[in-house]
Amino acid sequence: MIALFDFDGVVMDTEPQYTAFWDKEGLEYFGVEGFAATIKGQTLVQIFEKHLPGRLKEQEELTVKIDELERNMVFDYVPGALEFITQLKKAGVPMAIVTSSNKVKMQQVFNSHPELPDLMDAILTSEDFARSKPAPDCFLKGMEVLGGTPETTFVFEDSFHGLAAGRASGAFVVGLATTNKREAIAPLCDMVIDDFRGFDMNIMIK
């Protein structure tokens, strides 16, 4: 059995910060309200290719802005996440973070939480797969790295794109209602939880 964790909104409670950022920039650059909801789970490259193709000046501006955001971001664990991951580690369950964030951003995380890399067997970022969520490539890569199969993999996700990627990978998908409402994500996953408090690890290692 292996476990693959998305990062933002699953391991760390950072989604409110990203939502505020992208909703503000969505209004400024595109005149679109609620822009954040349309791009959650996607890489920055993917966002640029879809919404700012060829507009290098705007891409550079936004890259500077998001780098500043992430340098000053507060990285707090989703309730129960650290305890749950620690339990899985002690039980010998192979684990990986599979995120659309890049390596630079994740280094910021490790500066704040040096314990996190030691808890994981692998950390896969946007540089490690060709297609981002909702394509299943990232989770299939995680299975390959950890030696798992769809039948032996649990994916933990919160965004619509991420949940769709988990479902497409064939894994058992646990949706966290940290970013979207339970009823909204329920059709895209096998189980919905509010956070990791009280989540029974035995479901995974039975």
C-alpha positions in Angstrom: 0.0 0.0 0.0 1.3 3.5 -0.9 0.0 7.0 -0.2 0.3 10.0 -2.6 -0.4 13.4 -1.1 -1.2 16.6 -3.0 0.4 19.5 -1.1 -1.6 22.7 -1.0 -4.9 22.2 0.8 -3.9 18.6 1.7 -0.7 18.7 3.7 -0.5 22.4 4.2 -3.4 24.8 4.7 -2.2 27.3 2.1 -5.2 27.4 -0.3 -6.8 30.5 1.3 -3.6 32.4 0.6 -3.5 31.3 -3.0 -7.2 31.9 -3.5 -6.8 35.5 -2.3 -3.8 36.0 -4.6 -5.3 34.5 -7.8 -8.7 36.1 -7.3 -7.0 39.5 -7.0 -4.8 38.9 -10.0 -7.7 37.4 -12.0 -9.6 40.6 -11.7 -6.5 42.7 -12.6 -5.3 40.7 -15.6 -8.5 39.2 -16.9 -11.4 41.0 -15.4 -12.6 37.6 -14.1 -14.1 37.1 -10.6 -13.4 33.9 -8.8 -10.4 33.1 -11.0 -8.7 31.0 -8.4 -11.3 28.3 -8.6 -10.6 27.8 -12.3 -6.9 27.1 -12.0 -6.4 25.2 -8.7 -4.2 22.1 -9.1 -2.5 23.5 -12.2 1.1 24.4 -12.7 2.1 28.0 -13.3 3.3 27.0 -16.8 -0.1 25.5 -17.5 -1.9 28.6 -16.3 0.3 30.8 -18.5 -0.2 28.6 -21.6 -3.9 28.7 -21.2 -4.6 32.2 -20.0 -1.5 34.3 -21.1 -0.2 32.7 -24.2 2.7 34.7 -25.7 2.2 37.6 -23.2 5.7 37.4 -21.8 5.6 40.7 -19.9 2.5 39.7 -18.0 3.9 36.2 -17.3 7.1 37.8 -15.9 5.1 40.2 -13.7 3.0 37.4 -12.3 6.0 35.2 -11.7 7.6 37.9 -9.6 4.4 38.4 -7.7 3.9 34.7 -6.9 7.5 34.2 -6.0 7.0 37.0 -3.4 3.8 35.5 -2.2 5.5 32.1 -1.6 8.6 33.6 0.1 6.3 35.2 2.7 3.7 32.4 2.8 2.6 30.9 6.1 2.9 27.1 6.0 0.6 25.6 8.6 -0.3 21.9 8.5 -3.9 20.9 7.6 -5.4 19.8 11.0 -4.2 16.2 11.7 -2.0 16.0 8.7 1.4 15.8 10.5 0.1 13.3 13.0 -1.4 11.1 10.2 1.7 11.2 8.0 3.8 10.3 11.1 1.6 7.3 11.8 1.9 6.1 8.3 5.7 6.5 8.4 5.9 4.4 11.6 3.7 1.7 9.9 6.1 1.6 7.0 3.7 2.9 4.4 5.6 4.4 1.4 4.6 8.0 0.8 5.2 10.8 -1.6 4.1 14.4 -2.1 2.8 14.9 -5.6 2.4 18.6 -6.3 1.9 21.1 -9.1 4.2 23.5 -7.3 7.9 23.8 -8.4 11.1 22.9 -6.6 11.8 26.6 -5.6 8.5 26.9 -3.8 9.0 23.5 -2.1 12.4 24.6 -0.8 10.6 27.5 0.9 8.4 24.9 2.6 11.4 22.8 3.7 13.0 25.9 5.2 9.9 26.2 7.4 9.4 22.5 8.0 12.7 20.6 7.8 11.0 17.5 9.1 8.8 17.1 6.0 11.4 15.7 3.5 12.4 13.0 6.1 8.8 11.9 6.4 8.4 11.3 2.7 10.0 8.7 0.5 9.7 11.0 -2.6 8.6 14.5 -3.4 7.5 15.1 -7.0 7.0 18.6 -8.3 5.9 20.1 -11.6 9.4 19.5 -13.1 8.9 15.8 -12.7 6.0 15.2 -15.2 5.1 16.4 -18.6 1.3 16.9 -18.1 -0.2 18.4 -15.1 -3.5 17.7 -13.4 -6.2 16.8 -14.4 -4.0 14.4 -16.4 -3.0 11.4 -14.2 0.7 11.5 -15.1 1.8 12.9 -11.7 0.1 10.1 -9.7 1.2 7.4 -12.2 4.7 8.7 -11.7 4.3 8.5 -8.0 3.2 4.9 -8.2 6.2 4.1 -10.4 8.6 5.8 -8.0 7.2 4.1 -4.9 6.6 0.7 -6.6 2.8 0.8 -6.3 -0.1 0.1 -8.6 -3.5 1.8 -8.9 -5.0 -1.0 -6.8 -2.6 -0.4 -4.0 -2.5 3.4 -4.0 -4.4 6.0 -2.0 -4.4 9.5 -3.4 -5.3 12.5 -1.1 -6.5 15.5 -3.0 -8.6 18.7 -2.6 -8.9 20.5 -5.9 -11.2 19.5 -8.8 -8.3 19.0 -11.2 -6.4 17.0 -8.6 -9.3 14.8 -7.8 -9.9 14.2 -11.5 -6.3 13.2 -11.9 -6.5 10.8 -9.0 -9.6 9.2 -10.4 -8.0 8.9 -13.8 -5.0 7.2 -12.3 -7.2 4.3 -11.0 -6.2 4.9 -7.4 -8.5 5.1 -4.3 -9.2 8.8 -4.0 -9.7 10.5 -0.7 -11.1 14.0 -1.1 -10.4 16.7 1.5 -13.1 19.3 1.9 -10.5 22.0 2.7 -10.9 23.9 -0.5 -14.3 23.0 -1.9 -17.5 21.8 -0.3 -18.1 18.2 0.5 -21.0 17.8 -1.9 -19.0 19.4 -4.7 -16.1 17.0 -4.6 -18.0 13.8 -3.6 -18.6 12.7 -7.2 -14.9 12.8 -7.9 -13.6 10.7 -5.0 -14.2 7.4 -3.1 -14.3 9.0 0.3 -14.6 12.6 1.6 -13.0 13.9 4.9 -12.9 17.4 6.3 -9.3 16.9 7.4 -7.1 14.2 8.9 -8.3 14.4 12.5 -9.7 11.1 13.4 -9.0 9.5 10.0 -8.5 5.8 10.6 -5.1 4.7 9.2 -6.4 1.1 9.3 -8.5 1.8 6.2 -5.3 1.9 4.3 -3.3 -1.0 5.8 -6.1 -3.5 6.2 
